[in-house]
Structure formats: structure tokens, C-alpha cells
Amino acid sequence: MILYPNAKINIGLKILNKRDDGFHNIETLFYPIELADILEIVESETVSMKEYGIDIPGRSEENICIKAYNLLRQDFDIPPVEINLYKKIPVGAGLGGGSSDGAHTILLLDTLFNLNLTHNQKVRYASRLGSDCPFFIENRPMLGYGKGEKLEPFDPALGRYAIKLITPPCFVSTAEAYRGVVPRDKRDNINDAPLCELLQKPVEQWKNHVVNDFEESVFKRYPQLAEYKENLYKEGALYASMSGSGSSLFGIFQK
């Protein structure tokens, strides 16, 4: 069986404060986009994974798809599988490609072996893989809170707009991005209006209100990313931003 794990962008990303568990509380809008990997899972004699396309750092046996399989195998009597992943979503680009692969592995295994998981079960398994993974079970525009795992439907009504995605040739690790950011509870003169309130403004006004808090520190380290963003505005974007912790950027244009 085959599924197509899609990417996401973050429209606005506020780093509110650091939690006692070492993570951060955030506010963001997860928005699905069409760019997708190709994931195939077939029953096999042994558990294995084959990777194609864009190179994925790390060992195959530590890939999030294998972790998702092992997670379900703890609770269900499922046979060994061969996982084939054709990687098209850039790695370390703030597009959630790995999280999407993990979540879609849960969806695919559920269908392939008739596990009859409820929606809530799928979300709970996904949350054990990573903070962004539950979003890809929902896979519709959702406001994310907490670590990103607390989700609330929100429709930004972007159907009449086009989204242009740019992925510059540089890698920004999430850990590196978090090390450089100053949470909002440690900063002065920050607009702390709820993101859901800011996103209700016309798209044309987002430029002055909807921000990604990672940009300040990431752009200092990678000034070329700021140039890509500025170029999107020069091309006529109504709104442009870095996605997640980078390095991808996107622009929202009139169709």
C-alpha cells in the first residue's frame, strides 16, 4: 500500500515560554501543502527500510517510520514489513517531513492490517513520535498550542491565494534554532495578542502582525534567508515568512 505524506508550513510561530520539561510552549498555525514524500509498506519476512530520493541523515533502522512500526507492534500482533520511502520533502527545512512520514506510517499500518484504530488512538500514537506528528493525523489547517501537540481547527480561508515555497540550500537544526530564540516571557514590548486573533485580519495585514519568532536569530546566523524573504515581497507576496525553524520560506500571493 502507498500513501503520500505531505509537508506543512507554519503561518506565524510564537515562542511563549520554556517549560519545566525543557520544551517550549508555542502558538502556530499548521497549514498542509501539496509537496509530499512517497511511502510504501508491504508485508515481508523481516523488518527493513529502504530510502530513496533526498538523503536522510542517520541510520535507516532509526528512522521515524521504523519507530512508528515498533510502537504499534508493542500493542498489536502485526507481521514484519518492508518500508520504502521516497524522500521529496527537504530535510531540516521546517516543513515537517519526518513527522509526516511517522504519522502516515501509523495511518498506513492501520489500514494494511485492519487494526481499526480510532481517531484518538491514532493521535495518541502520533504524539509519542513527536510534537508535530498529531497534526498530520488531522492534516487540515490547525492552530497548535503547547509543544504543538494541542490542536484546534482554524480555517484561514486561503483558497483564493497561491503559496510559493522556497527551500534554500542550507540546513537549520531545530535544536540550534531553539537555542538562539528568546521566549516572549523574557522580552519587552512584544505584541502578545493571540495568534488566532491576528490571523483573522486580512492577509494583506499579516506582514505587520503575524511573525515567526525564530526568524530574528536564524536570520542573524543565515542572512541569506532574510534575502530570500525580501525577494518574495519584491515578487509581490502579500505575506512571506520562514516556516517553522527554517530553512524553507514561503510567500502568499494573489492567484
Secondary structure by P-SEA (a helix, b strand, c coil): cccccbbbbbcbbbbccccccccccbbbbbbbccbbbbbbbbbccccccccccccccccccccaaaaaaaaaaacccccbbbbbbbcccccccccaaaaaaaaaaaaaaaaaacccccaaaaaaaaaaaccaaaaaaaccbbbbcccccbbbbbbcccccbbbbbbbccbbbbaaaaaaaccccccccccccccaaaaaaccccccccccccccccccccccaaaaaaaaaaaaaccccccccccccbbbbbbcc
